[in-house]
Amino acid sequence: EDVKPFPPEKTKEIVMSLKQPAVFCNMVGDWPALHWNVKYLSAMLEGKTIQFRLGLKTVDLVPQFETSCSYVEATLEEFLAWSCGQPSCLSGPFSCYDYSKYWAYADYKYIARIFEDKPEIFQDVRWSDFGFPGRSGKESTLWIGSEGANTPCHLDSYGCNLVLQVQGRKRWHLFPPGDTSFLYPTRIPYEESSIFSKVNIANPDLKRFPRFRNSTAHVVTLSPGQVLLVPRHWWHYVESIDPVTVSINSWIELDADHEARVEEAITRMLVCAIKSAENPSDGDLWLNPTEVEATSHEINLQYLNKAVSAYLECQETSVSGQACSSSTGAKQRANTACKRKRREVGCEPESCTLLTQECDFPTPKAEELKKIPFGPHLIQVLPQSHKTSVMGAVAVESDSGDLHENEGEHFGKLHCKRNRLLMSNDCETAAHQMDSDCSPCTSQTALSTNDLLDCLVNPHVISLVAQLLLERMRE
């Protein structure tokens, strides 16, 4: 009998209380999803093709955003042959991409969509063990990559994140929310719920982004059978370090998502309005491929109004003393499906149940934070002791039960549900001292639209605008 180190209710308490990343061990030993290696998934898909994103293994000073990547449709069998260097792939969809020069990533694939004809497979993923009954593979996404496959450093606007590693290893570089100004956020490329960093964590340009020196990286190598908790608004950069990797994740809804949706709706309105006014011939690929198309001002305004209404309804419910319950069943599934890629799953603002009046989880009490049972089954991802310009190293487990990278082998870094700033965290400083990217200099003759947007949709600015809007609605 597989006895879990923590019962579901305790695990949920940990997930909702922790404000720093941690790794759960010995929690998923009986999950059928642990057998989801690429060969198994290939057999289950029976020749079905999926989209792969391809990027160069060479490390530039500029992050490889999705707008600069190539894309192919291929089967997992073709992907496996290519990643193994088999001659058969010379005439296949990967024929133009030398494995020694490129990586491939089938990222952010909704399990509910790719296995819609095999719903029984959803039960292989059992998030109920983490205290979320009813949550399975249907509320999860699948990530399959080759060595070097990565997501640019970003933070997710909504929820917290549980990530199960199934095959191979991935190295995570995580940065706390307080490091936001050191990571130079940007909303170009634009993707709803994702704030990207301008810094290439693997090769930071310290001349252009000097404040990155002040960031503090929490680095961990996630191995099969381990589950990583990424708390709300932690930046992250993720890279596959084995020939083939498979991971499964699920975003957990939080109370704070109601306000975050208002902020995201404001950001969408501004970015779409300003970028759509530019000359299309300029060739600026500002919209992330996952967004499909820019929505109209009317739709964006409708989305904003629904987000504001949902926030106010939740606040009224809280004030009246009624319990805010977590989403379950059909609403939970809809919330997860709409989570980040709202348009990818065909969920329009008028029908998106993401914007409900329900609060998802109660705020943990302060005394609960002191009772986190760190040890062999729950390992802290600690900040690195000091900073260097070198990334890499192998994860080690210390005697104190802390999982971290070898000392002195990295610099400070992150990962964000794919997404992206520019001014200082200190509002007073930001008002008087613009970032180097915003201020005129000898090498920059004119400000661009993107320069304006970086300042206009800076998370601090958007947060202030959201508060002013909500105050206006309460009057």
N, C-alpha and C positions, 0 to 999 in steps of 0.2 A: 504494500500500500504506500502510495506516494503522499507523505505528510508534508504539507506546506509549512514553511517557517512562520508565516503570518496568515491568520484567517482573513477572509475578504474584507470584513469591516475594519480591521486594523490596517490592512494594506491601503484601503481607501483613505483612511485618516492620515496616513503617511503621505500619500500622493497629494492630498489637498492641503497639507500643512507645510511641506518642505518648500523652502525658498531657494534651494541650491540643488544642483544636479546630483543624482545618486544612482547607483546600479543595484537592481534587485537580482539576487542569485538564488537558484534552487526553487524557483516559483513556477516553472513551466515544463518540468520534466515529463509530465504526462500529456502535454499538448500534442495532438497529431500534427499541428503546423510545424513542429520541429523537423518533420520529414520533407518539408517543402524545399528541397534543393532544386536546382535548375532542371536536372534530368526528370525529376518527378513532375514538376510544373509543366515541362514540355509535353510529357505524356498526357497530362490532364487537359492541356489546351488543344491537343490533337491537330496540330498544324495551323492553328489560328495565329495570325500575325498581330504584332503589337508595335508601337512606335518606340524607336530608340533615339536618344539624343547623343550626338557624337562631338567630342571636343578634343583638342590637341593636348598631348601629354607635356609638351614644352610649357614651362611656367613663365608667364609674362608678368609685367607689373600691373596689368589691368585684369580684373576678374573676367572669367569666361561666362558672361551672362548667356541666358538661353537665346537671346536675340542674335548672338554671334555664333551659335552652334549649327551643325548640320543635323539632318533628320532622315531616318530610313524606316521603312516598314519591313519587319522580318519576323521569322518564327524563333522561338527559343532554341530550337535545334540548330538553326543557322547561326544564332548568336554564340552558342556553345562551341560550334565548329570553328568560328572565327577566333574566339578567345583562346582556343587551343592551337591555333595556327594550322588547321587542317587545310590541305590543298583544295578540298571541295568548295571552300568559301571564295575561291578566286573568281567564280562566275556569279556569285550570289549578291544580295543587297549590300554586303559589306566589302565588295570587291574593290571599291575605290579608296578604301581606308586601311592603311597598313597598321596592323595591330601594334607594331612597335612604336607608332607615332600617335595613335588615337586611343581614346577610351570610349566606351559605349554605356549608356545608362537608360534603362527602362524605368523611369522614376514617376512617382505619384500616380500609380495605376490603381484605380478603385477596384477592389476585389469583387464588389457587388456587380460591377460592369463586366469585367473580363470573364467572370465565371457565372454569368447570369443564367446559363443553361445547366449549371451544376450547383444549385443552391445548397445542397447537402455539405459542400466543402466549407461553407461559412462556419460551421460548428467546430472546425479544426482549430479555430482561434477563440480562446476562452477568457476574455477580459473580465468575466464574472469573478475569476479568482482574485482580481485586483479591486473588487468591490463595486463593479459596474454590471449588474445583472441585465441580461438581454443584449449586451454588447458583444459582438462576435466579429467574424471576418467581414460581415456585411457593412460594418461601420469602420472598416480599416482600409489602408492602402498598402500596396506592394511596391518594393524597390529592388531592381535587379541590375547589377552593374559589373563592369570589368575593372581590373586594376587601374587605379588612377581616376575612376569616375567620381565626380564630386558635385556638390551644390555650392554656389557662391554663398559667402557669409551673409546671413540675414536673420531677422527675428520674425516670429509669427504674431500677428495682432491678436488672434483669438486663442483662448484655451491654453492648456498645458499638454505635453506630449509624452506618450508611452511608446517606446521603440523596442521591439523584439528582434534580436539578431538571430538569423536562422542558419545561414551558410557564409563562410568566410568571416573576415574581420573588417570593421570600419573604425577609423580614427575620428573622434569628435573633438573639435576645438570649440569650447563654449565660453561666452563672455557675459557677465552679469548686466542687468538693465542699466546700472549706474555707469557703465562704460560706453553708453550710446554715443556721446559726443566724440569719443576717441575713435569711433568706427566710421565716422563720416557717412551718415545715412543718406539714402537717396530713394526717390520713388520712380526713377527712370533706370531700367525698364519698369513699367507699371504692372503690378499684379495685385489684385485685391488681397488684403490681409498679409502681405509680405513686404517688409521694409529691408531693402538690400544695403549692404555696405559697399562703399567705393573702394575699400582696401582689398587687395588680393592677399589674403591671409598667408598663403603659401609663399609669397614673395612681396612683402610690403614695400611700397614706395615711400620711404620715410622723409624724403625731401618734400614731396607733395602732401603727405599726411603725417606731419610730425607728431601730432597728439596720440597717434597709435602707440607710441612708446609708453604711454601711461596706462594702456589697457592691461588687464590681468586675465590670462587664459587659464581655463580649467580643461585639461586635456585627458582624454580617456580612450583606450582602445577597447571597443565592445566586441566580445567573442560570442559564438553560438550558444544559445541557452540563457543569455543574460538580457535583462530588460532595463533600458535607460529611462529615467525620468528627466525630462527637460522642462523645468518650471516656466511659468508664464514670462514672456518677454525676455528670455535669455537668448542672446545671439548665438548662432552656431554655424560652423563650417564643417562639412562631413566629407570624408574621402575613403574610398574603398582601397584597402591595402593588400588584398589577396586577389588571385586571378579572377575569381567569380564570387560575388557577394549577393545575398538575399536577406532582406529585412522587411518587417511588417510593423506598421505604426497605427496609432489611433489618437486623435486629438480629443481631449476631455473638455467639455464645455464648462465655463466658469461664470460666476455672477458678473464679473467685470467685463464680460464680452458685450453686454448691452451698451455700455458706454463706448467700447471699442468700435462697435458697429456704427455708431453715430460719427465717430472720428473717421472711419473708413469711408462712409458715405460722403462726408465733406471733401475728403481727399480725392475721391473718384470724380466728384463734380468739378473740382478745380483742375485736376490733371487733364481730364477729357476735354473740358472747355478750352483750355489754353493750348494744349497740343493739337487739337483738331483745327484750331484757327491758323496753324502754321501751313506753309506751302507744302503739299504732299511730295513735291519733287525734291525736297531737301533730303529725302532718304533717311531720315532719323527713325530707326526702328525703336520707338518708344514703348510700344505695347508688347508685353510678354506673350509668346505664342500660346500660352495656356489661357489667355484672356479672350482669344478668338477675334473679338471686334470691340471697338469703342462704342459704348452705349450713348444714347441721345441725352441731351440736357433734361428733357421731360422725364425720361425713365430714371435718371440719376436723382432728380428732385423728388420723385415718388419714393425712391429707395430711402432717401434722407428722411422724409416725413414718416415713413414706416419705422425706421430705426429710432427716431425720436419718440414716437408714440409707444413703442415697445419698452424703451428705457423708462419713460414716465409711468407706465402701467406697472412695471416691476417695482419702481420706487414706492408707488401708492400701496401696492400689496405688502411691501416690507413695513411701511409705516403703520398699516392697519393691523399688523401683528400676525398676519397669515403666513404660514410657512412657505418658503420658496423651495419647491421640490425639483429634483433632478429630472431631466427628460428621459423617458423610457419608451420602449416599444416603437411605434411608427414615428412619433415626433423625434425621438432620439436618432433614428435612422435618417430622417430627413435633415436634421441638424447637421449630422456628420457629412452627409452627401453634399450639402450646400456649403460646408465649412469654409474652404478656401477658394476652390474653383467653382464659384457659384454658376458661372455661365457654362462651364464644362459639362455639368450634369443637367443643363437645360432648365435651371431653376430661376425664373424671372422674379423680380422684386415683389410683384403683386401676389405671388403664390408661395414665396419662400418661407417655410415655417421656421427658418432660422430666427426670424424676427417675431418671436412669441413673447408674451408677457412674463413667462416663467423665469425665475432665478434658478440657476442650476444647482448650486451647492452653498451651504452655509459657510460663513467665514469661520475658520478654526480659532479657538480660544488661545490666548497667549500661553497659558500653561501647557497646552498640548505640544507646543513647539519644543519644550524642554524634555519631552518624553520620546523623542525619535530613537528607536532601538538600533543604532548603528552597530555593525559587527560583521561576521562572515556572510550574512544573508542580505545585508544592506550596507553598501560601501559608498562612502562619500567620494565625490570627485572634487579633489582639493585644488586650489590655485597653485600654480607652479611657484617654487620658492624664489627663483630669480629669472631674469629675462635675457634671452640671447636672440640672435637673428636666425637661428636654425630651427626648422620644423622637423618632426620625426620622433623616433624613439619608440620603445616598446612599453606597453602598460605593465605596471608591476603592482602587486598587492603588498602593502606594508603590514608590519606586525600590528599596527594600531587599527587595521581594518579600513584603510583609506586606499582608494584606487586612483592612481595618478601616473603621469609620465615620469621617466627618469629626470632627475633634476638638471636644470641648465640646458635643456635641449629645445626650448621654444620660448616664445616671445609674448603671447597674449592674443587670444583669438575667439572665434565664434561659429554658430550655425543658425539660421532663421527659416522656417517653412518657406522656402524661397521667398525674401523681401526686405527694406532699404532706407543720410541727413547731413547736416552741415554746420549748425551753430552750436555753441557751448551749452552744456546742461544748465549752467548758471545763467538764469534769464537776464540778470543785470549785466553780466559779462557779454552775453550775446547781443545785448542792445548797444553796447559801446565798441565791441571788438569783433568785427566780422571775420569769418574763416578765410583762409588764404584763397579758397576757391571762389569766394564771393566778392573779394575786394579787388579793385583794379591793380594791375601790376605791369611791369614793363613788357612782359611776354604775352599779355592778354590785351588786345585792342578794344574788345567790346564784350559786354555781357550777353549771354545766350538765354534763350527761353528756359533751358534746363537750369541755368544758374538761378534764375528767378524762382523757378519751381522748388529747387532745393531749399531755398529760404522760406518760400510761401507755405509749403506743405511740410516744413520741419515739424516733427512730432510735438514739440513744445508749443509751436504756433497753433497747430491743429487742435491740440488739447484745450488751449485757451478759447479758440473759436467755438468749440463744442460746448464748453461751459457757459459761454455767453448766449448761445442759442438755447440751451436748456433753461437758463435763467429767464430768458424772454418767454418761453413757453409756460413757465410757472406763474408769470405775472397775471 
